[in-house]
Amino acid sequence: MIDLRLLQLTRHKEDYMRIAQRIPKASLDKQTVAILEDFGKYFEKFPEHDRIDMLTFLPMFRSWHPTLSDEQSTAYEAVLQNVKQDLNEETRNGILDTLLELRLGTDLATLLARYDAGELPNIHAAISRAVDEYKADCSTGAECDYITDDIHDLLDEELDNSGLHWRLEALNNSMRGMRPGDFGIVAARPDKGKTMFLASEVTYLAPQLPEGKTILWLNNEGQGKRIITRLYQASLGGTLSELGILRRGGLLKRAYSDRVGAWNKIRIVDIHEKDSFTVEQIIERNNPGVVIYDMIDHIRGFGDMPRTDLQLEEMYKWARTISVKHNLIGIATSQISNDGEGLQYPPQGCLKDSKTGKQGACDWILMIGASNDPNLNNVRYLGLPKNKLRRQGAPGDPRAIVGYNPERVRYNDLAIAMEGDDDDETDST
């Protein structure tokens, strides 16, 4: 019965286009599948038709299947004669839900078979994705409400530059405040200051977060515990020796907590060899306002794609969805390819292993450039080749030169760097 009802539904172009990709063909009769494929051919040939006209379709069907026997042709035509009946809305929705349940069952059976064959390392993640897709496609249940935000409130939000702001004014001058749902990329060549930049900035972002919200740093490079010392340095603008003085005075932990908001306001979690399913569980447990994916390219769970660039595109789309789904700001780190070696302002095409995939999934891209001239070791070059957070009247790409101070784990605006002042003092707390 579901086969006939399905054909009656998909006889209408709007319904066919809406559910064509949802149909679990493995669960249907071969006769139904053949007719569905021909419905698609019909709508391609007659794009102006809003439904299948049987007087036109039947002769075409015969020409598309010249090898059918008289008995087979008669059976097909009997089915097609019954397809003419229209369905009411309740029946239509029931068919869609049944199709989705059939697809879910087929998907789960396929996943179990792949798991038994040793082709699926994380069955939990795969099942979770299949169920999420089912929930997202369900035609009944809670309806999606349209957005009713008042335009006055939206304008106020834009004009007052609300959101989280960077330590570096070079970035604030070009970007509005970051808000939940925003997702960006910070990229640099290896060992050119990505982690230091993040430490310098997240220790400034942390106290701007509402109470109860955290910064979650998902570490996929080296030992996460090594980042903690750099966070202490960055928050206080201090050298290791200066931190040692605070420690001996029993002031170090309190000074850090006062500066960032709490001792555990910024949380480092090692995610080596973890997949996207596990990572999302970690995010849900920590209630973050900001998530740092360092390095996002190493997160597992996207291995079904045939090429590296396609895997990365899905990975970055996933992270972008996480920002929206969990109402947080996402910042992913990436490497700049060898094409960007020695360039002060590498273009966005220099993101490693991607020319368009990563770039299309984010709101902004910060490229940290560095010169190979040894006399310029203490400067970095910040470019925003993509900036959807551009402030009104400001340049989208600042092309800024900033100070680079590894001893204090700080990036500083050029004026501060030239004064030799880190705008913080470790002995004041």
C-alpha positions as CSV (number, residue, x, y, z in Angstrom):
1,M,0.0,0.0,0.0
2,I,2.9,2.4,0.8
3,D,4.2,2.0,-2.7
4,L,0.9,3.1,-4.3
5,R,0.4,6.0,-1.9
6,L,4.0,7.1,-2.6
7,L,3.3,7.2,-6.3
8,Q,0.1,9.1,-5.8
9,L,2.0,11.6,-3.7
10,T,5.0,12.0,-6.0
11,R,2.8,12.5,-9.1
12,H,2.8,16.1,-7.9
13,K,6.0,17.9,-8.8
14,E,6.2,19.9,-5.5
15,D,5.9,16.7,-3.4
16,Y,8.3,14.8,-5.7
17,M,11.0,17.5,-5.4
18,R,10.5,17.7,-1.6
19,I,11.0,14.0,-0.9
20,A,12.9,12.5,-3.8
21,Q,16.1,12.4,-1.7
22,R,14.3,10.9,1.3
23,I,13.0,7.8,-0.4
24,P,14.6,4.5,0.8
25,K,14.5,2.7,-2.5
26,A,15.9,-0.5,-1.0
27,S,12.6,-0.9,0.9
28,L,10.4,-0.5,-2.1
29,D,9.1,-2.7,-4.9
30,K,11.3,-2.6,-8.0
31,Q,8.2,-1.7,-10.0
32,T,7.7,1.4,-7.8
33,V,11.4,2.4,-8.0
34,A,11.3,2.2,-11.8
35,I,8.2,4.4,-12.0
36,L,9.7,7.0,-9.5
37,E,12.8,7.3,-11.7
38,D,10.6,7.9,-14.7
39,F,8.6,10.6,-12.8
40,G,12.0,12.4,-12.4
41,K,12.7,12.1,-16.1
42,Y,9.2,13.5,-16.8
43,F,9.6,16.6,-14.7
44,E,13.0,17.2,-16.2
45,K,11.5,17.1,-19.7
46,F,8.4,19.2,-18.8
47,P,9.6,21.6,-16.1
48,E,6.5,23.7,-16.5
49,H,4.2,20.8,-15.5
50,D,3.1,20.8,-11.8
51,R,1.9,17.1,-11.9
52,I,2.2,14.0,-14.1
53,D,-0.2,14.0,-17.0
54,M,-0.9,10.4,-17.6
55,L,-1.9,10.9,-21.2
56,T,1.5,12.3,-21.8
57,F,3.4,10.0,-19.4
58,L,2.2,6.6,-20.6
59,P,3.5,6.8,-24.2
60,M,6.9,8.0,-22.8
61,F,6.9,5.2,-20.3
62,R,6.5,2.6,-23.0
63,S,9.3,4.2,-25.1
64,W,11.6,4.2,-22.1
65,H,11.0,0.5,-21.4
66,P,10.8,-1.1,-24.9
67,T,11.9,-4.6,-23.6
68,L,8.9,-5.0,-21.3
69,S,6.7,-8.0,-22.1
70,D,2.9,-7.5,-22.8
71,E,2.2,-8.9,-19.3
72,Q,4.7,-6.6,-17.6
73,S,3.3,-3.5,-19.5
74,T,-0.2,-4.4,-18.5
75,A,0.9,-4.7,-14.8
76,Y,2.6,-1.3,-14.9
77,E,-0.3,0.4,-16.6
78,A,-2.7,-1.0,-14.0
79,V,-0.6,0.6,-11.3
80,L,-0.4,3.9,-13.2
81,Q,-4.1,4.1,-13.6
82,N,-4.5,4.0,-9.8
83,V,-1.9,6.7,-9.3
84,K,-4.4,9.4,-10.5
85,Q,-6.2,9.6,-7.2
86,D,-5.1,12.6,-5.0
87,L,-4.4,12.3,-1.3
88,N,-5.5,14.5,1.6
89,E,-3.0,16.3,3.8
90,E,-3.2,13.8,6.7
91,T,-2.4,10.9,4.4
92,R,0.4,12.9,2.7
93,N,2.1,13.5,6.1
94,G,1.6,9.9,7.1
95,I,3.4,8.7,4.0
96,L,6.3,11.1,4.6
97,D,6.8,9.8,8.1
98,T,6.6,6.2,7.0
99,L,9.2,6.9,4.4
100,L,11.5,8.5,7.0
101,E,11.1,5.5,9.3
102,L,11.8,3.1,6.5
103,R,14.9,5.1,5.6
104,L,16.1,5.2,9.2
105,G,15.6,1.4,9.5
106,T,17.6,0.8,6.3
107,D,20.3,3.2,7.4
108,L,20.7,1.5,10.8
109,A,20.8,-2.0,9.2
110,T,23.5,-0.8,6.8
111,L,25.5,0.7,9.7
112,L,25.3,-2.5,11.7
113,A,26.5,-4.5,8.6
114,R,29.4,-2.2,8.2
115,Y,30.2,-2.4,11.9
116,D,30.2,-6.2,11.8
117,A,32.5,-6.0,8.8
118,G,35.0,-3.8,10.7
119,E,34.4,-0.8,8.4
120,L,32.9,1.4,11.1
121,P,35.1,2.3,14.1
122,N,32.5,4.3,16.0
123,I,29.0,2.8,15.8
124,H,27.6,5.3,18.3
125,A,28.6,8.4,16.3
126,A,27.1,6.9,13.1
127,I,23.9,5.9,14.7
128,S,23.6,9.4,16.3
129,R,24.0,11.1,13.0
130,A,21.4,8.8,11.4
131,V,18.9,9.6,14.1
132,D,19.7,13.3,13.9
133,E,19.0,13.3,10.2
134,Y,15.7,11.5,10.8
135,K,14.6,14.0,13.4
136,A,15.6,16.9,11.2
137,D,13.5,15.6,8.2
138,C,10.4,14.6,10.2
139,S,7.4,16.2,8.6
140,T,5.2,16.1,11.7
141,G,5.9,17.1,15.3
142,A,7.1,20.5,16.4
143,E,6.9,23.0,13.6
144,C,9.8,25.5,12.9
145,D,8.7,28.9,14.0
146,Y,9.6,31.8,11.8
147,I,12.0,34.4,13.3
148,T,10.1,37.2,15.0
149,D,13.0,39.4,16.3
150,D,12.0,43.0,16.2
151,I,14.0,45.1,13.7
152,H,14.7,47.8,16.3
153,D,16.3,45.2,18.6
154,L,18.4,43.8,15.7
155,L,19.5,47.3,14.7
156,D,20.5,48.1,18.3
157,E,22.5,45.0,18.4
158,E,24.4,45.9,15.2
159,L,24.9,49.5,16.1
160,D,26.1,49.1,19.6
161,N,28.7,46.6,18.5
162,S,27.6,44.0,21.0
163,G,29.4,40.8,21.5
164,L,32.9,39.7,22.5
165,H,35.8,41.9,21.6
166,W,39.5,41.1,20.9
167,R,42.4,42.3,22.9
168,L,43.9,43.6,19.6
169,E,42.3,46.9,18.5
170,A,43.7,46.1,15.0
171,L,40.9,43.5,14.9
172,N,38.2,45.4,16.7
173,N,38.6,48.2,14.3
174,S,37.5,45.9,11.4
175,M,35.2,43.4,13.1
176,R,32.0,43.8,15.1
177,G,31.8,41.9,18.4
178,M,31.6,38.2,18.1
179,R,28.2,36.6,18.9
180,P,26.8,33.1,19.4
181,G,26.5,31.4,16.0
182,D,29.7,33.1,14.6
183,F,32.4,30.8,13.3
184,G,35.9,31.7,12.2
185,I,39.3,30.4,11.4
186,V,42.7,31.4,12.7
187,A,45.5,30.2,10.4
188,A,49.3,30.4,10.4
189,R,52.4,28.5,9.2
190,P,53.7,25.9,11.7
191,D,55.4,27.4,14.7
192,K,54.5,31.0,13.8
193,G,52.3,31.8,16.7
194,K,48.8,30.3,16.4
195,T,48.6,28.9,19.9
196,M,50.2,32.1,21.3
197,F,47.6,34.2,19.5
198,L,44.8,32.1,21.0
199,A,46.2,32.3,24.5
200,S,46.7,36.0,24.2
201,E,43.1,36.5,23.0
202,V,41.0,34.0,24.9
203,T,42.3,35.3,28.3
204,Y,40.9,38.6,27.2
205,L,37.6,37.1,25.9
206,A,37.0,35.0,29.0
207,P,36.0,37.8,31.5
208,Q,33.5,39.1,28.9
209,L,31.4,35.9,29.0
210,P,28.3,35.7,31.2
211,E,28.6,34.0,34.5
212,G,28.4,30.2,34.0
213,K,29.7,30.3,30.5
214,T,33.2,28.9,29.7
215,I,35.8,28.9,27.0
216,L,36.4,25.3,25.9
217,W,39.8,24.8,24.2
218,L,39.8,21.4,22.4
219,N,43.4,20.5,22.0
220,N,44.5,18.2,19.2
221,E,48.2,19.2,19.1
222,G,50.8,18.2,21.7
223,Q,50.0,18.0,25.4
224,G,47.2,20.2,26.6
225,K,48.7,20.8,30.0
226,R,51.5,22.9,28.3
227,I,48.8,25.4,27.3
228,I,47.9,26.2,30.9
229,T,51.2,27.9,31.7
230,R,50.9,30.0,28.5
231,L,47.4,31.0,29.6
232,Y,48.7,32.2,32.9
233,Q,51.4,34.2,31.1
234,A,49.0,35.7,28.6
235,S,46.4,36.7,31.1
236,L,48.9,38.5,33.3
237,G,51.3,39.6,30.5
238,G,54.2,38.1,32.5
239,T,57.4,36.2,31.8
240,L,58.0,32.9,33.5
241,S,60.3,34.6,36.0
242,E,57.6,37.1,36.9
243,L,55.1,34.3,37.4
244,G,57.6,32.6,39.6
245,I,57.6,35.7,41.8
246,L,53.8,35.7,42.1
247,R,53.9,32.0,42.9
248,R,56.4,32.4,45.8
249,G,54.2,35.1,47.2
250,G,51.1,32.9,47.0
251,L,49.4,35.2,44.6
252,L,49.6,33.4,41.2
253,K,46.4,31.5,41.2
254,R,44.3,34.3,42.6
255,A,45.8,36.8,40.1
256,Y,44.9,34.5,37.2
257,S,41.4,33.9,38.5
258,D,40.8,37.6,39.0
259,R,42.0,38.3,35.5
260,V,40.0,35.7,33.5
261,G,37.0,35.3,35.9
262,A,37.6,31.9,37.5
263,W,40.4,29.3,37.7
264,N,38.4,27.0,35.4
265,K,36.9,29.7,33.2
266,I,39.1,28.5,30.3
267,R,39.1,24.7,30.1
268,I,41.6,22.6,28.1
269,V,40.5,19.2,26.9
270,D,42.7,16.9,24.9
271,I,40.8,15.3,22.1
272,H,43.5,13.3,20.3
273,E,41.9,10.5,18.2
274,K,38.4,11.7,19.2
275,D,35.6,11.8,16.7
276,S,32.9,14.4,16.1
277,F,30.3,12.6,18.2
278,T,32.6,12.5,21.2
279,V,33.6,16.1,20.7
280,E,30.0,17.3,20.7
281,Q,29.4,15.4,23.9
282,I,32.3,17.2,25.5
283,I,30.9,20.5,24.3
284,E,27.5,19.8,25.8
285,R,29.0,18.9,29.2
286,N,31.0,22.2,29.5
287,N,28.4,24.9,28.6
288,P,30.9,27.0,26.6
289,G,30.3,30.4,25.2
290,V,33.4,30.0,23.0
291,V,34.9,26.8,21.6
292,I,38.5,26.7,20.2
293,Y,39.1,23.7,17.9
294,D,42.9,23.3,17.8
295,M,43.4,21.6,15.3
296,I,40.0,20.9,13.9
297,D,41.5,19.1,10.8
298,H,42.5,16.2,13.1
299,I,39.0,15.4,14.4
300,R,37.8,12.0,13.2
301,G,34.4,11.0,11.9
302,F,34.5,12.4,8.4
303,G,36.4,9.5,6.7
304,D,33.5,8.5,4.4
305,M,34.3,11.3,2.0
306,P,36.4,10.3,-1.0
307,R,38.9,13.2,-0.9
308,T,40.7,15.2,1.9
309,D,39.2,18.5,0.8
310,L,35.7,17.1,0.9
311,Q,36.3,15.6,4.4
312,L,37.5,19.0,5.6
313,E,34.6,20.8,4.0
314,E,32.2,18.5,5.9
315,M,34.2,19.0,9.1
316,Y,34.1,22.8,9.0
317,K,30.4,22.7,8.1
318,W,29.8,20.5,11.2
319,A,31.7,23.0,13.4
320,R,29.6,25.9,12.0
321,T,26.5,23.9,12.7
322,I,27.7,23.3,16.3
323,S,28.0,27.1,16.8
324,V,24.4,27.6,15.8
325,K,23.0,24.5,17.5
326,H,24.7,25.2,20.8
327,N,24.5,29.0,20.7
328,L,28.3,29.6,21.0
329,I,31.2,31.2,19.2
330,G,33.4,28.8,17.3
331,I,37.1,29.4,16.4
332,A,39.0,26.7,14.5
333,T,42.7,26.7,13.8
334,S,44.2,25.7,10.5
335,Q,47.6,25.7,8.9
336,I,48.7,27.9,6.1
337,S,50.1,25.8,3.2
338,N,53.6,26.1,1.9
339,D,52.3,28.6,-0.7
340,G,52.0,31.1,2.2
341,E,55.6,30.7,3.5
342,G,57.2,34.1,4.1
343,L,54.1,36.0,3.0
344,Q,53.0,38.9,5.2
345,Y,49.4,38.6,4.2
346,P,48.6,35.2,2.7
347,P,45.3,35.0,0.8
348,Q,42.5,32.7,2.0
349,G,43.4,30.2,-0.8
350,C,46.5,29.3,1.2
351,L,44.5,27.5,3.9
352,K,46.0,24.0,3.9
353,D,44.2,21.3,1.9
354,S,41.4,23.6,0.9
355,K,40.7,26.2,-1.8
356,T,37.0,26.7,-1.1
357,G,35.6,24.1,1.4
358,K,36.9,25.6,4.6
359,Q,36.5,29.1,3.3
360,G,32.8,28.7,2.5
361,A,31.9,27.3,6.0
362,C,33.1,30.3,8.1
363,D,32.2,33.9,8.8
364,W,35.8,35.2,9.0
365,I,39.3,34.0,8.3
366,L,42.3,35.5,10.2
367,M,45.6,34.8,8.5
368,I,48.7,35.3,10.6
369,G,51.6,36.2,8.3
370,A,55.3,36.2,9.2
371,S,58.4,37.4,7.4
372,N,61.4,35.1,7.0
373,D,63.6,38.2,7.7
374,P,65.3,37.4,11.1
375,N,65.1,41.1,11.9
376,L,61.3,40.9,11.9
377,N,60.9,38.0,14.3
378,N,59.1,40.2,16.8
379,V,56.3,41.2,14.5
380,R,53.4,39.4,12.8
381,Y,51.0,40.5,10.1
382,L,47.2,40.1,10.5
383,G,44.9,39.9,7.5
384,L,41.2,39.2,7.3
385,P,40.8,38.0,3.7
386,K,37.2,37.0,4.6
387,N,35.3,39.1,7.1
388,K,31.5,38.8,7.3
389,L,31.7,40.6,10.7
390,R,32.9,43.8,9.1
391,R,32.0,47.0,11.0
392,Q,30.2,49.7,9.1
393,G,32.6,52.2,7.5
394,A,35.6,50.2,8.5
395,P,38.1,48.3,6.2
396,G,37.1,44.6,6.0
397,D,40.8,43.6,5.9
398,P,43.0,45.6,8.3
399,R,46.4,44.4,7.0
400,A,47.8,45.2,10.4
401,I,51.3,44.9,11.8
402,V,51.3,43.8,15.4
403,G,53.9,43.1,18.1
404,Y,54.8,39.5,18.8
405,N,56.1,38.8,22.3
406,P,56.7,35.1,23.1
407,E,58.2,35.8,26.5
408,R,54.9,37.3,27.7
409,V,52.7,35.2,25.4
410,R,51.2,38.4,23.9
411,Y,50.2,39.9,20.6
412,N,50.1,43.6,21.0
413,D,48.9,46.5,18.9
414,L,51.9,48.2,17.2
415,A,51.7,51.3,19.4
416,I,51.9,49.3,22.6
417,A,54.6,47.0,21.2
418,M,56.7,50.1,20.2
419,E,56.4,51.5,23.7
420,G,57.5,48.1,25.2
421,D,54.4,48.2,27.4
422,D,52.2,45.1,27.6
423,D,49.3,47.0,29.1
424,D,49.4,44.7,32.2
425,E,51.6,44.4,35.2
426,T,52.1,41.1,37.0
427,D,53.0,42.7,40.3
428,S,49.8,44.7,40.8
429,T,47.7,41.9,42.1
